């Protein structure tokens, strides 16, 4: 505890009995109210400016502005605004950089937290997973909502009461010593880096859509908007930028779903028209299950899967045969004077042929799995209104995975370092608790819209795409398939020239971004949604980069390597870590990580298993000690990592394990829900080791008692003066 410094730069004295800083800046109520009023006016004007900007671009579209000009305007306009806020909020002050001076009003901290939370995974992926998984996709909404309830009850008030800057700060002070702090730093970096890679991937996807740049260039272009905020102003710049980003992203999400609702049902309120469209989609799904043409396509896809399986039995022979067949096809096309486009397509296909046995095996496995999935009823998609019911084993297994995922997401949400750090920024403990309520209020707008958007997008697919001739398909399918075939692909399996549902592949990450074009909405709405996706990705990436850099600079560099380092040196080192982390995340994202939401789910499980037991037991159980925390965190994280590496295809391929000969999952639980095993183990090990080893020291026990005392700490009811930002 001796290493703790007062969290408050204004000089408020720590609580004497526990030696803890109050972390509450001094000031008066009136300046705080004036500052809040100034914020209200400025963000109201910003909202009106966003609406006016969209209307102007809509008029310019009607005047004939090109796609490139409109998309570029959205990208440049929004990024410049975010950069302007970042520049205006630049700082080298320690408290301002790490926790925004602890002066963020509850409502604005709630809005910033909502933007931080509505990442590329939430914005892009939620409706997509509901489109693909139907009822099962609600696990994400239930888990995330429950997680915020846990944050409000179990964590936010106590972390704000403690003060300081980071989650490793809290764990290091509560348990004493450096071991817990270092484990927390490592876990923070790992969890946040996995999460930030996904956000950078979303940045690249949206930027390439807006500008027409390649995906790789889009990654680095969009990353500039991230760095301006997190590099220059730390938490202060990130906070005020995230408020603006929330306004953009919520407008971008609600406008198309309301427009689609009105177009399909004549109602502007999708919450009330959702049930009507759900019934229409369900009726169409029943028809597709017995449609003769769909059955024929499914049969042909099954034959493709069997052919790929045969190739896997002798990969070298299959490679030689495929190369020979393509060569003969190219010769035949030349002999027949076929169109140049057909010849070039065949030649490109030959160039993309795997050059070694390992690549060929991976390609055959991918072709087999893809064909098998599409050969399933409804192309492998779950019935939109289907429920986990029935007496077969599959229904029971689906139910188990649903509950396991809800559990992992709930506890993972309550343990994510970049979310919890936001509650250090409020002026008081009560403000921290209120800001959780505001966060849920702002987030629920997306949660209510996502299920309706998924259903209405599927209705558009059934009514506007399925049954259309391949020559009449909309242009957006070609553009997106060119950008990334894993997002959109169509193929005339049965050769009838008509698109069947089983011949269409839409990735989960496409549903939101393509919804306006799918619904035939104006181009400006399409790019508004893209701008919202960019705002969501940037807002979360800002917070994650800052969390990683702060853990490395404050908790590792300052607490372990250079305890005597000045505040200026710590802030500069943090800025350097922002740059290094951003470049690393951009490189990993350029490898094209697909399926955003499942990838992120793994980070939630890891966060839950590593942090949740140590945080909650550290607050509510005085007997928890350093040895127990170290053992519990290592055990929980280790089990999660081992279970994921053992069962996820990517890690298995990376470590050369190949395909699993048998199902290696425990009780059939998916690896992304590994937290359902890691959290109980972490809790059990923490409790057992704590009971078998000496109790914590008096300072650690005093801290645990002080955190839960109801009376306010010195200065806890005082509001801070307005920050210099904005």
VOGU-3710 file (C-alpha; in Angstrom, 3 decimals, decimal comma):
1> xxxxxxxxxx> 0,000/0,000/0,000  2,940/2,276/0,389  3,208/2,632/-3,372  -0,198/4,214/-3,687  -0,336/7,883/-4,549  -3,362/10,096/-4,154  -5,556/9,835/-7,183  -6,600/13,438/-6,869  -4,219/16,052/-8,210  -6,108/18,788/-6,361
11> xxxxxxxxxx> -4,717/17,608/-3,066  -7,694/15,998/-1,331  -6,465/13,969/1,617  -6,731/10,192/1,735  -8,963/8,381/4,135  -6,896/8,068/7,231  -8,106/4,759/8,547  -7,211/2,711/5,486  -4,571/4,840/3,870  -6,628/5,031/0,707
21> xxxxxxxxxx> -7,001/8,104/-1,466  -10,422/9,570/-1,746  -9,747/10,443/-5,344  -12,409/13,119/-5,290  -11,500/16,513/-6,649  -12,674/19,502/-4,751  -14,915/22,195/-6,106  -18,396/23,498/-5,824  -21,754/22,446/-7,153  -22,420/25,545/-9,216
31> xxxxxxxxxx> -19,389/25,330/-11,558  -20,268/21,710/-12,194  -23,803/22,658/-13,136  -22,583/25,396/-15,456  -20,213/22,965/-17,119  -22,987/20,371/-17,542  -25,185/23,027/-19,111  -22,390/23,931/-21,517  -22,062/20,255/-22,460  -25,815/19,990/-23,085
41> xxxxxxxxxx> -25,741/22,946/-25,462  -22,644/21,842/-27,334  -23,725/18,259/-27,898  -27,212/19,398/-28,886  -25,628/21,619/-31,523  -23,445/18,702/-32,592  -26,513/16,479/-33,001  -28,255/19,111/-35,112  -25,077/19,499/-37,193  -24,995/15,729/-37,836
51> xxxxxxxxxx> -28,619/15,751/-38,994  -27,990/18,785/-41,212  -24,862/17,154/-42,655  -26,835/14,032/-43,619  -29,637/16,088/-45,175  -27,158/18,113/-47,241  -25,519/14,940/-48,556  -28,974/13,529/-49,345  -29,695/16,600/-51,472  -26,306/16,300/-53,162
61> xxxxxxxxxx> -27,059/12,653/-53,939  -30,252/13,741/-55,687  -28,137/16,239/-57,635  -25,968/13,435/-58,945  -23,040/13,266/-56,532  -21,081/10,051/-57,014  -20,716/7,213/-54,544  -17,069/8,072/-53,951  -17,763/11,697/-53,068  -20,555/10,829/-50,616
71> xxxxxxxxxx> -18,575/8,061/-48,926  -15,466/10,213/-48,714  -17,487/13,075/-47,207  -18,771/10,841/-44,435  -15,299/9,518/-43,683  -13,518/12,874/-43,778  -16,293/14,802/-42,024  -16,669/12,469/-39,059  -12,973/11,756/-38,568  -12,135/15,480/-38,673
81> xxxxxxxxxx> -14,700/16,156/-35,943  -13,271/13,398/-33,752  -9,765/14,648/-34,410  -10,809/18,201/-33,542  -12,181/17,093/-30,177  -8,995/15,117/-29,558  -6,811/18,099/-30,342  -8,888/20,391/-28,133  -8,584/17,920/-25,263  -4,855/17,213/-25,498
91> xxxxxxxxxx> -3,087/17,034/-22,154  -0,007/15,796/-20,349  -1,560/16,077/-16,872  -1,516/12,687/-15,186  -5,055/12,657/-13,736  -6,562/14,186/-16,870  -4,759/11,692/-19,105  -5,625/8,595/-17,083  -9,126/9,355/-15,700  -10,303/12,632/-17,322
101> xxxxxxxxxx> -9,700/14,495/-14,082  -12,567/12,550/-12,405  -14,959/15,298/-13,519  -17,215/13,563/-16,068  -20,943/13,956/-15,206  -22,835/10,689/-14,799  -24,992/11,138/-17,913  -21,988/11,836/-20,138  -19,941/9,053/-18,602  -22,908/6,783/-19,320
111> xxxxxxxxxx> -22,980/7,963/-22,924  -19,212/7,549/-23,314  -19,415/4,081/-21,752  -22,202/3,160/-24,157  -20,018/4,250/-27,099  -17,092/2,363/-25,605  -19,335/-0,683/-25,327  -21,001/-0,417/-28,751  -17,971/-1,706/-30,489  -17,665/-3,097/-33,988
121> xxxxxxxxxx> -18,852/-6,373/-32,461  -22,028/-4,818/-31,022  -22,796/-2,465/-33,904  -21,888/-4,733/-36,808  -22,189/-8,181/-35,311  -25,302/-8,263/-33,090  -27,962/-8,067/-35,810  -25,830/-10,400/-37,926  -25,670/-13,121/-35,311  -29,426/-12,790/-34,741
131> xxxxxxxxxx> -29,895/-13,184/-38,511  -27,791/-16,360/-38,535  -28,722/-17,903/-35,194  -32,243/-16,637/-34,532  -33,300/-17,125/-30,909  -29,850/-18,363/-29,883  -28,341/-14,988/-30,777  -30,224/-13,372/-27,898  -27,532/-14,818/-25,636  -25,384/-11,814/-26,476
141> xxxxxxxxxx> -28,024/-9,270/-25,519  -28,934/-11,091/-22,302  -25,306/-11,585/-21,309  -24,246/-8,006/-21,934  -27,276/-6,546/-20,165  -26,800/-8,800/-17,162  -23,138/-7,842/-17,071  -23,943/-4,169/-16,639  -26,299/-5,035/-13,795  -23,398/-6,815/-12,091
151> xxxxxxxxxx> -21,176/-3,796/-12,706  -23,717/-1,496/-11,013  -24,192/-3,784/-7,996  -20,829/-5,407/-7,401  -18,038/-3,335/-8,888  -18,483/0,254/-10,120  -19,179/1,985/-6,764  -16,349/0,188/-4,993  -13,788/0,794/-7,724  -14,685/4,485/-7,787
161> xxxxxxxxxx> -14,481/4,562/-4,002  -10,957/3,205/-4,228  -9,888/5,817/-6,772  -6,561/5,470/-8,610  -6,349/4,809/-12,353  -6,461/1,158/-13,471  -7,791/-2,301/-12,583  -4,276/-3,664/-11,914  -3,951/-0,704/-9,514  -6,918/-1,974/-7,527
171> xxxxxxxxxx> -5,801/-5,599/-7,497  -2,234/-4,664/-6,587  -3,427/-2,524/-3,664  -6,055/-4,999/-2,450  -3,793/-8,048/-2,393  -0,383/-6,422/-1,960  2,863/-7,193/-3,726  3,705/-7,132/-7,406  2,710/-10,640/-8,480  -1,027/-9,930/-8,667
181> xxxxxxxxxx> -0,380/-6,617/-10,412  1,833/-8,219/-13,063  -0,688/-10,995/-13,768  -3,417/-8,365/-14,054  -1,255/-6,334/-16,461  -0,619/-9,387/-18,646  -4,310/-10,333/-18,685  -5,373/-6,738/-19,392  -3,013/-6,540/-22,352  -4,084/-9,932/-23,728
191> xxxxxxxxxx> -7,841/-9,406/-23,362  -7,759/-5,839/-24,627  -5,473/-6,661/-27,551  -7,792/-9,411/-28,804  -10,669/-6,974/-28,520  -8,861/-4,075/-30,197  -7,809/-6,236/-33,160  -11,484/-6,819/-33,882  -12,193/-3,082/-33,706  -9,355/-2,314/-36,104
201> xxxxxxxxxx> -10,703/-4,992/-38,446  -14,070/-3,199/-38,324  -12,314/0,112/-39,035  -10,667/-1,394/-42,114  -13,912/-2,959/-43,311  -15,905/0,263/-43,009  -13,170/2,544/-44,343  -12,686/0,393/-47,437  -16,475/0,468/-47,950  -16,595/4,264/-47,640
211> xxxxxxxxxx> -13,584/5,031/-49,826  -13,076/2,082/-52,136  -9,548/1,587/-50,787  -8,237/-1,908/-50,259  -8,934/-3,450/-46,874  -5,304/-3,157/-45,772  -5,104/0,529/-46,672  -8,476/1,117/-45,010  -7,094/-0,325/-41,761  -4,236/2,173/-41,567
221> xxxxxxxxxx> -6,281/5,132/-42,809  -8,974/4,585/-40,195  -6,361/4,012/-37,527  -5,284/7,626/-37,793  -8,610/8,694/-36,303  -8,016/6,396/-33,349  -4,542/7,691/-32,606  -5,453/11,366/-32,616  -7,687/10,940/-29,582  -5,935/8,305/-27,498
231> xxxxxxxxxx> -2,427/9,580/-28,252  -2,929/13,290/-27,621  -5,451/13,506/-24,832  -5,777/10,147/-23,139  -8,988/9,526/-21,255  -10,045/13,181/-21,417  -9,963/13,267/-25,216  -11,382/9,750/-25,497  -14,328/10,599/-23,215  -15,542/13,672/-25,081
241> xxxxxxxxxx> -14,917/12,027/-28,442  -16,896/8,947/-27,405  -19,899/11,096/-26,526  -19,876/12,509/-30,068  -19,359/9,017/-31,507  -22,327/7,679/-29,581  -24,579/10,326/-31,137  -23,383/9,372/-34,632  -23,651/5,636/-34,172  -27,104/5,596/-32,563
251> xxxxxxxxxx> -28,511/7,804/-35,337  -26,849/5,544/-37,901  -28,315/2,410/-36,336  -31,884/3,558/-35,724  -32,529/5,434/-38,982  -32,305/2,414/-41,350  -34,272/0,062/-39,093  -37,041/2,656/-38,715  -36,998/3,266/-42,474  -37,169/-0,453/-43,228
261> xxxxxxxxxx> -39,988/-0,837/-40,723  -41,986/1,905/-42,429  -41,249/0,475/-45,858  -42,339/-3,045/-44,906  -45,164/-2,382/-42,441  -46,032/1,366/-42,737  -44,938/1,809/-39,103  -41,974/3,908/-38,022  -41,655/1,949/-34,776  -39,834/-1,347/-35,457
271> xxxxxxxxxx> -40,391/-2,569/-31,911  -44,118/-2,854/-32,631  -43,849/-4,093/-36,238  -41,195/-6,672/-35,413  -43,696/-9,445/-34,585  -45,538/-9,068/-37,901  -42,352/-9,467/-39,943  -41,132/-12,306/-37,767  -44,265/-14,276/-38,676  -43,774/-13,511/-42,376
281> xxxxxxxxxx> -40,158/-14,694/-42,229  -41,141/-17,867/-40,372  -43,791/-18,690/-42,999  -41,229/-18,265/-45,784  -38,750/-20,509/-43,954  -41,360/-23,281/-43,821  -41,847/-22,981/-47,588  -38,111/-23,181/-48,265  -37,775/-26,405/-46,293  -39,903/-28,259/-48,885
291> xxxxxxxxxx> -39,110/-26,238/-52,016  -37,974/-28,695/-54,770  -35,364/-26,340/-56,188  -33,864/-25,692/-52,773  -33,733/-29,433/-52,125  -31,916/-29,947/-55,428  -29,320/-27,302/-54,564  -28,816/-28,849/-51,147  -28,255/-32,269/-52,756  -25,608/-30,845/-55,081
301> xxxxxxxxxx> -23,895/-29,109/-52,172  -23,833/-32,416/-50,318  -22,084/-33,980/-53,308  -19,519/-31,161/-53,254  -18,819/-31,853/-49,599  -18,308/-35,548/-50,344  -15,953/-34,675/-53,224  -13,872/-32,439/-50,922  -13,762/-35,262/-48,374  -12,430/-37,639/-51,047
311> xxxxxxxxxx> -9,715/-35,130/-51,978  -8,591/-35,015/-48,349  -7,782/-38,742/-48,479  -5,043/-38,112/-51,064  -4,168/-34,434/-51,166  -1,193/-34,586/-53,609  -3,241/-36,520/-56,171  -6,163/-34,117/-55,760  -3,871/-31,111/-56,304  -2,491/-32,600/-59,519
321> xxxxxxxxxx> -5,973/-33,472/-60,768  -7,377/-30,002/-60,035  -4,453/-28,302/-61,783  -4,835/-30,532/-64,833  -8,589/-29,929/-65,060  -8,170/-26,156/-64,838  -5,456/-26,253/-67,482  -7,709/-28,182/-69,831  -10,566/-25,769/-69,150  -8,391/-22,773/-70,054
331> xxxxxxxxxx> -7,264/-24,508/-73,277  -10,876/-25,262/-74,178  -11,943/-21,652/-73,553  -9,145/-20,399/-75,788  -10,096/-22,893/-78,505  -13,735/-21,825/-78,358  -12,855/-18,109/-78,415  -14,730/-17,684/-75,177  -15,237/-14,198/-73,738  -12,078/-12,695/-72,306
341> xxxxxxxxxx> -13,680/-12,339/-68,867  -14,264/-16,100/-68,633  -10,690/-16,861/-69,679  -9,259/-14,379/-67,170  -11,441/-15,772/-64,401  -10,200/-19,303/-65,071  -6,595/-18,102/-65,185  -6,959/-16,268/-61,868  -8,458/-19,407/-60,377  -5,395/-21,348/-61,571
351> xxxxxxxxxx> -3,093/-18,737/-60,018  -4,884/-19,015/-56,697  -4,475/-22,781/-56,589  -2,613/-23,931/-53,434  1,112/-24,391/-54,032  1,808/-26,844/-51,203  0,065/-29,737/-49,509  -0,686/-27,868/-46,267  -2,452/-25,017/-48,072  -4,354/-27,483/-50,261
361> xxxxxxxxxx> -5,511/-29,469/-47,248  -6,743/-26,278/-45,564  -8,589/-25,275/-48,746  -10,274/-28,695/-49,084  -11,322/-28,597/-45,438  -12,749/-25,119/-45,928  -14,640/-26,201/-49,076  -15,988/-29,288/-47,325  -17,178/-27,449/-44,233  -18,712/-24,645/-46,281
371> xxxxxxxxxx> -20,586/-27,057/-48,546  -21,800/-29,086/-45,581  -23,096/-25,965/-43,863  -24,932/-24,707/-46,951  -26,383/-28,165/-47,584  -28,236/-27,987/-44,254  -31,882/-26,848/-44,114  -32,099/-23,054/-44,549  -28,436/-23,054/-45,620  -27,407/-23,851/-42,064
381> xxxxxxxxxx> -29,229/-20,882/-40,528  -31,371/-21,406/-37,461  -35,113/-20,759/-37,865  -35,619/-17,112/-36,944  -38,307/-17,839/-34,368  -37,003/-21,280/-33,425  -36,649/-22,078/-29,769  -34,484/-24,557/-27,936  -37,253/-27,055/-27,436  -37,743/-30,752/-28,071
391> xxxxxxxxxx> -36,568/-33,996/-26,599  -33,593/-34,676/-28,830  -29,996/-34,247/-27,740  -29,391/-31,295/-30,027  -32,013/-29,183/-28,277  -30,462/-29,921/-24,891  -27,003/-29,156/-26,201  -28,164/-25,869/-27,727  -29,722/-24,902/-24,412  -26,507/-25,688/-22,540
401> xxxxxxxxxx> -24,417/-23,612/-24,930  -26,907/-20,753/-24,758  -26,719/-20,607/-20,958  -22,929/-21,040/-20,944  -22,507/-18,152/-23,378  -24,856/-15,919/-21,354  -22,851/-16,744/-18,217  -19,489/-16,006/-19,868  -20,662/-12,775/-21,478  -22,302/-11,558/-18,270
411> xxxxxxxxxx> -19,259/-12,067/-16,065  -16,901/-11,018/-18,860  -18,746/-7,722/-19,271  -18,457/-7,117/-15,542  -14,713/-7,742/-15,676  -13,545/-5,968/-18,846  -10,789/-3,523/-17,823  -11,651/-0,858/-20,416  -15,283/-0,779/-19,222  -14,482/-0,716/-15,504
421> xxxxxxxxxx> -11,884/2,022/-15,930  -14,595/4,383/-17,132  -16,078/4,467/-13,617  -12,901/6,026/-12,258  -13,779/9,189/-14,213  -16,906/10,267/-12,310  -16,715/12,892/-9,543  -18,340/10,727/-6,853  -19,230/7,156/-5,949  -22,931/7,837/-6,407
431> xxxxxxxxxx> -22,215/9,333/-9,832  -20,417/6,119/-10,780  -23,489/4,084/-9,866  -25,813/6,458/-11,755  -23,602/6,370/-14,813  -24,127/2,591/-15,055  -27,864/3,231/-15,256  -27,311/5,829/-17,954  -25,091/3,396/-19,841  -27,853/0,796/-19,940
441> xxxxxxxxxx> -30,382/3,422/-20,995  -28,254/4,435/-23,959  -27,311/0,863/-24,897  -30,895/-0,404/-24,851  -31,670/1,669/-27,944  -29,401/-0,621/-29,948  -30,580/-3,770/-28,190  -34,206/-3,013/-29,081  -33,317/-2,303/-32,695  -30,997/-5,229/-33,431
451> xxxxxxxxxx> -33,595/-8,073/-33,383  -35,947/-6,043/-35,589  -33,148/-5,241/-38,042  -32,175/-8,914/-38,302  -35,741/-9,961/-39,096  -36,361/-7,165/-41,581  -33,069/-7,849/-43,363  -33,998/-11,526/-43,716  -37,425/-10,498/-45,035  -35,682/-8,408/-47,698
461> xxxxxxxxxx> -33,472/-11,355/-48,637  -36,497/-13,621/-49,052  -38,548/-11,113/-51,050  -35,919/-9,153/-53,013  -32,999/-11,541/-53,627  -34,190/-15,146/-53,582  -35,770/-15,972/-56,944  -33,896/-13,182/-58,756  -31,874/-13,989/-61,872  -28,112/-13,769/-61,435
471> xxxxxxxxxx> -27,952/-11,119/-64,136  -30,349/-8,895/-62,179  -28,678/-9,066/-58,786  -27,952/-5,646/-57,224  -24,506/-4,129/-57,625  -23,739/-4,146/-53,907  -23,363/-7,936/-53,967  -20,575/-7,662/-56,537  -18,813/-4,871/-54,624  -18,883/-6,635/-51,261
481> xxxxxxxxxx> -17,899/-10,022/-52,703  -14,923/-8,338/-54,383  -13,929/-6,728/-51,067  -14,139/-10,021/-49,138  -15,789/-13,239/-50,473  -16,306/-14,436/-46,899  -18,762/-11,565/-46,377  -20,895/-12,087/-49,499  -20,831/-14,804/-52,144  -23,313/-16,156/-54,674
491> xxxxxxxxxx> -22,913/-19,187/-56,898  -25,294/-20,812/-59,366  -25,015/-24,322/-57,966  -27,737/-25,938/-60,104  -27,088/-23,827/-63,202  -30,650/-22,526/-63,600  -29,617/-18,849/-63,546  -31,922/-18,117/-60,577  -30,630/-17,383/-57,078  -31,816/-19,845/-54,442
501> xxxxxxxxxx> -31,434/-19,251/-50,739  -28,865/-22,048/-50,401  -26,766/-20,394/-53,140  -26,359/-17,163/-51,140  -23,839/-16,699/-48,338  -24,103/-13,579/-46,186  -21,612/-13,216/-43,370  -22,856/-11,995/-40,013  -20,822/-8,800/-40,361  -22,716/-7,901/-43,543
511> xxxxxxxxxx> -26,253/-7,621/-42,227  -25,985/-4,151/-40,700  -23,617/-2,653/-43,275  -25,637/-3,931/-46,242  -29,121/-3,441/-44,723  -29,781/-0,053/-46,416  -28,810/-1,351/-49,872  -30,675/-4,569/-49,206  -33,773/-2,507/-48,459  -33,290/-0,180/-51,437
521> xxxxxxxxxx> -32,729/2,878/-49,239  -30,887/5,982/-50,513  -27,127/5,830/-50,824  -26,689/8,436/-48,107  -28,309/6,054/-45,596  -25,878/3,333/-46,632  -22,940/5,560/-45,865  -24,556/6,893/-42,695  -24,611/3,313/-41,406  -20,980/2,906/-42,426
531> xxxxxxxxxx> -20,109/6,105/-40,553  -21,913/4,701/-37,512  -19,933/1,474/-37,750  -16,750/3,524/-37,980  -17,762/5,541/-34,905  -18,468/2,330/-32,979  -15,133/0,774/-33,923  -13,154/3,961/-33,260  -14,786/4,631/-29,888  -13,973/1,182/-28,549
541> xxxxxxxxxx> -10,527/1,092/-30,130  -9,724/4,411/-28,405  -10,646/3,008/-25,013  -8,857/-0,300/-25,546  -5,620/1,262/-26,764  -5,659/3,567/-23,765  -6,316/0,649/-21,394  -3,379/-1,320/-22,797  -0,997/1,644/-22,778  -2,030/2,674/-19,257
551> xxxxxxxxxx> -1,489/-0,844/-17,935  2,000/-0,926/-19,453  2,984/2,619/-18,472  1,328/3,043/-15,082  1,218/-0,498/-13,705  4,373/-1,962/-15,240  6,734/0,913/-16,035  5,879/3,105/-13,024  4,944/0,507/-10,401  7,613/-2,086/-11,246
561> xxxxxxxxxx> 10,393/-0,825/-13,545  10,772/2,906/-12,653  8,896/3,729/-9,435  10,488/7,167/-9,341  9,441/8,175/-12,858  7,786/11,563/-13,141  4,186/11,981/-14,249  5,371/13,487/-17,566  7,550/10,450/-18,282  4,695/8,071/-17,470
571> xxxxxxxxxx> 2,310/9,894/-19,763  4,865/9,998/-22,595  5,598/6,293/-22,166  1,854/5,634/-22,308  1,619/7,557/-25,575  4,484/5,512/-27,001  2,664/2,301/-26,039  -0,461/3,580/-27,811  1,527/3,844/-31,053  3,177/0,430/-30,668
581> xxxxxxxxxx> -0,092/-1,309/-29,791  -1,987/0,371/-32,619  0,560/-0,722/-35,219  0,562/-4,273/-33,863  -3,240/-4,451/-33,856  -3,367/-3,074/-37,413  -0,957/-5,744/-38,627  -2,948/-8,574/-37,017  -6,249/-7,145/-38,314  -4,797/-6,976/-41,840
591> xxxxxxxxxx> -4,698/-10,794/-41,743  -8,501/-10,542/-42,110  -9,990/-11,943/-38,928  -13,555/-12,906/-39,824  -16,660/-13,526/-37,732  -16,246/-10,552/-35,396  -18,662/-11,548/-32,632  -17,408/-15,097/-31,923  -13,835/-13,831/-31,909  -14,701/-11,215/-29,305
601> xxxxxxxxxx> -16,594/-13,743/-27,177  -13,303/-15,469/-26,425  -12,000/-12,225/-24,903  -15,054/-12,057/-22,639  -14,495/-15,585/-21,343  -10,851/-14,841/-20,640  -11,693/-11,595/-18,822  -14,354/-13,337/-16,734  -12,063/-16,184/-15,660  -9,102/-13,935/-14,891
611> xxxxxxxxxx> -10,609/-10,858/-13,254  -14,101/-11,556/-11,941  -13,229/-13,859/-8,999  -10,323/-11,670/-7,874  -12,347/-8,448/-8,116  -15,570/-9,598/-6,456  -13,987/-11,730/-3,737  -11,445/-8,995/-3,123  -14,285/-6,569/-2,387  -16,647/-8,815/-0,419
621> xxxxxxxxxx> -14,364/-11,371/1,302  -11,698/-10,034/3,652  -9,978/-13,437/3,886  -8,956/-13,404/0,217  -5,176/-13,047/0,102  -2,319/-12,596/-2,337  -1,512/-16,279/-2,813  -5,170/-17,091/-3,428  -5,553/-14,276/-5,973  -2,411/-15,318/-7,878
631> xxxxxxxxxx> -3,428/-18,972/-7,947  -7,063/-18,220/-8,855  -6,202/-15,815/-11,694  -3,593/-18,180/-13,171  -5,890/-21,202/-12,879  -8,916/-19,481/-14,418  -6,998/-17,884/-17,287  -4,940/-21,014/-17,899  -7,976/-23,267/-18,184  -9,695/-20,872/-20,596
641> xxxxxxxxxx> -6,643/-20,569/-22,829  -6,086/-24,321/-22,838  -9,723/-25,104/-23,638  -9,805/-22,579/-26,491  -6,484/-23,723/-27,937  -7,689/-27,314/-27,768  -11,007/-26,722/-29,515  -10,754/-23,680/-31,794  -9,699/-24,385/-35,370  -7,363/-21,385/-35,597
651> xxxxxxxxxx> -5,196/-22,211/-32,544  -5,157/-25,897/-33,486  -3,808/-25,029/-36,916  -1,318/-22,522/-35,434  0,139/-25,139/-33,056  0,101/-27,841/-35,742  -2,545/-29,952/-34,015  -4,642/-30,402/-37,148  -8,281/-31,441/-36,999  -9,612/-32,991/-33,839
661> xxxxxxxxxx> -10,285/-36,669/-34,382  -13,013/-36,563/-31,766  -15,107/-33,943/-30,070  -12,781/-32,537/-27,407  -15,377/-30,215/-25,864  -16,543/-30,803/-22,300  -20,297/-31,398/-22,195  -20,410/-30,047/-25,767  -19,713/-26,474/-24,615  -18,335/-24,211/-27,353
671> xxxxxxxxxx> -14,802/-22,896/-26,735  -15,893/-19,220/-26,822  -17,894/-19,947/-23,648  -14,856/-21,358/-21,840  -15,536/-18,896/-19,017  -18,202/-21,284/-17,730  -15,317/-23,547/-16,646  -12,686/-20,914/-15,926  -14,713/-18,775/-13,497  -15,751/-21,594/-11,109
681> xxxxxxxxxx> -12,207/-22,957/-11,124  -10,760/-19,506/-10,463  -13,168/-18,943/-7,561  -12,533/-22,391/-6,065  -8,764/-22,095/-6,290  -8,774/-18,550/-4,865  -10,890/-19,621/-1,884  -8,978/-22,853/-1,229  -5,515/-21,318/-1,438  -6,573/-18,303/0,659
691> xxxxxxxxxx> -7,832/-20,624/3,422  -4,679/-22,757/3,302  -2,265/-19,821/3,506  -1,837/-16,967/6,049  -4,528/-14,261/6,001  -3,895/-10,914/4,316  -2,069/-8,189/6,151  -3,775/-5,462/8,176  -3,571/-2,882/5,385  -5,276/-5,204/2,886
701> xxxxxxxxxx> -8,001/-6,125/5,425  -8,526/-2,459/6,274  -8,898/-1,630/2,625  -11,516/-4,382/2,117  -13,497/-3,108/5,095  -13,219/0,537/4,077  -14,485/-0,125/0,534  -17,828/-1,371/1,859  -18,459/1,227/4,551  -21,608/3,241/3,827
711> xxxxxxxxxx> -20,454/6,619/5,106  -18,905/8,949/2,540  -15,213/9,520/2,322  -13,831/13,000/2,719  -14,961/15,100/-0,197  -17,118/12,306/-1,639  -20,191/14,508/-1,932  -18,352/17,366/-3,562  -18,426/18,002/-7,268  -15,418/18,955/-9,249
721> xxxxxx> -14,978/22,096/-11,246  -15,231/21,928/-14,979  -12,345/20,308/-16,862  -10,363/22,293/-19,319  -11,504/20,046/-22,183  -14,169/21,438/-24,451
//
